[in-house]
């Protein structure tokens, strides 16, 4: 057995970031949905104006939902975790009392 590895302390496990509250999740979704819908309207606006409101909404939702869920939200969740990680590790090491 290598004594060097036996004496080396194991790194502490990363602090677990709790899931966002309903209010934080609503804000995160809004931060993704609003710019996505704005961009889609700017890019497709001339084509969308010729469609009925129901078809226009269907097209926007069909394009926006995958962009938000698979494209933007994972990045926002990672950003949130990075922002909260230092706070979580500081409070995890703080003595109770």
Secondary structure, DSSP 8 states (H G I E B T S, - for coil): --HHHHHS-------------HHHHHHHHHHHHHHHHHHHHHHHHHHHTTS-HHHHHHHHHHHHHHIIIIIIHHHHHHHHHHHHHHHHHHHHTS---
